[in-house]
């Protein structure tokens, strides 16, 4: 346990230049039978007051870049039905971390609460269940581009019917922080449902603008609070 804790504060980036990586102790590699994977890994050594720890470092940059550059769905500008943006005085990594968190996401969606289905690392294919009183609507992640974009397909209630709507969350770094943009596109449903959606878009986007403001205020306030609390 002590070694694992020490390895969390390692010198990998300083000594190898690799910023995105997985680190394995040699003993763990041997115990797990992973020696056949070390051909492209980098041998590394950490020195602590308790002794030296022989390690292997796997460069995860290619995997990160593949995930980052993957684009499943491209939406022509003409297909967007509404957009709203907010400037947040925090780095893009900080905003991204909150963007996928159900407790912060409920602010943007305007739901009572968000419940994520599944466990493990959040990503493409995962589902949020959005609770609006007794009404529960699924939101499926279609695209997951770290620090750049989340695209979901949401079930939206409109007067007299429901539609499925693509909701695009994009992040753009700026000199002073991050611009977060929410946009909706491609309503899917009956002709009546699509007409109802068109009628409520102005009110919906006004609500989105307000939600973005609340989201911004919360995460900026937390960032300057002594404990950086998420409560």
FENGI-V617260 format. One record per pair of residues at least 12 apart in sequence whose ideal C-beta (glycine too) atoms are under 7 Angstrom apart, sorted by sequence separation. I is the first residue (numbers start at 1). J is the second residue. If there is no record, write none. Layout:
i->I j->J
i->I j->J
This chain:
i->44 j->56
i->102 j->114
i->116 j->128
i->117 j->129
i->127 j->139
i->140 j->152
i->10 j->23
i->43 j->56
i->44 j->57
i->102 j->115
i->115 j->128
i->127 j->140
i->139 j->152
i->140 j->153
i->153 j->166
i->154 j->167
i->169 j->182
i->42 j->56
i->102 j->116
i->114 j->128
i->115 j->129
i->41 j->56
i->42 j->57
i->126 j->141
i->139 j->154
i->151 j->166
i->152 j->167
i->167 j->182
i->168 j->183
i->7 j->23
i->41 j->57
i->114 j->130
i->115 j->131
i->125 j->141
i->41 j->58
i->42 j->59
i->124 j->141
i->137 j->154
i->138 j->155
i->151 j->168
i->167 j->184
i->168 j->185
i->38 j->56
i->113 j->131
i->123 j->141
i->124 j->142
i->137 j->155
i->166 j->184
i->111 j->130
i->112 j->131
i->124 j->143
i->150 j->169
i->165 j->184
i->166 j->185
i->111 j->131
i->112 j->132
i->124 j->144
i->137 j->157
i->149 j->169
i->166 j->186
i->109 j->130
i->111 j->132
i->112 j->133
i->123 j->144
i->149 j->170
i->100 j->122
i->135 j->157
i->148 j->170
i->165 j->187
i->105 j->128
i->148 j->171
i->147 j->171
i->163 j->187
i->164 j->188
i->163 j->188
i->164 j->189
i->16 j->42
i->102 j->128
i->163 j->189
i->182 j->208
i->29 j->56
i->162 j->189
i->16 j->44
i->25 j->53
i->26 j->54
i->161 j->189
i->15 j->44
i->25 j->54
i->26 j->55
i->161 j->190
i->25 j->55
i->26 j->56
i->163 j->193
i->182 j->212
i->24 j->55
i->161 j->192
i->162 j->193
i->163 j->194
i->12 j->44
i->23 j->55
i->24 j->56
i->160 j->192
i->161 j->193
i->180 j->212
i->23 j->57
i->163 j->197
i->11 j->46
i->158 j->193
i->161 j->196
i->10 j->46
i->21 j->57
i->22 j->58
i->160 j->196
i->21 j->58
i->159 j->196
i->21 j->59
i->22 j->60
i->158 j->196
i->7 j->46
i->18 j->57
i->21 j->60
i->158 j->197
i->20 j->60
i->16 j->57
i->18 j->59
i->20 j->61
i->6 j->48
i->158 j->200
i->18 j->61
i->20 j->64
i->12 j->57
i->7 j->53
i->2 j->50
i->3 j->53
i->96 j->146
i->100 j->150
i->96 j->147
i->99 j->150
i->93 j->147
i->92 j->147
i->73 j->142
i->72 j->142
i->73 j->143
i->99 j->169
i->72 j->143
i->108 j->182
i->70 j->145
i->96 j->171
i->95 j->171
i->68 j->145
i->68 j->146
i->73 j->151
i->67 j->146
i->92 j->171
i->68 j->148
i->92 j->173
i->95 j->178
i->95 j->180
i->91 j->177
i->92 j->178
i->89 j->176
i->90 j->177
i->91 j->178
i->89 j->177
i->90 j->178
i->88 j->177
i->87 j->177
i->88 j->178
i->75 j->166
i->87 j->179
i->88 j->180
i->75 j->168
i->85 j->179
i->86 j->180
i->85 j->180
i->85 j->181
i->110 j->207
i->83 j->181
i->84 j->182
i->83 j->183
i->82 j->183
i->110 j->211
i->82 j->184
i->80 j->183
i->81 j->184
i->108 j->211
i->81 j->185
i->107 j->211
i->108 j->212
i->80 j->185
i->79 j->185
i->81 j->187
i->79 j->186
i->107 j->214
i->108 j->215
i->107 j->215
i->75 j->185
i->104 j->215
i->107 j->218
i->82 j->201
i->81 j->201
i->84 j->205
i->98 j->219
i->82 j->204
i->82 j->205
i->84 j->208
i->95 j->219
i->84 j->209
i->86 j->212
i->86 j->213
i->103 j->230
i->84 j->212
i->88 j->216
i->90 j->219
i->94 j->223
i->86 j->216
i->90 j->220
i->88 j->219
i->89 j->220
i->88 j->220
i->90 j->223
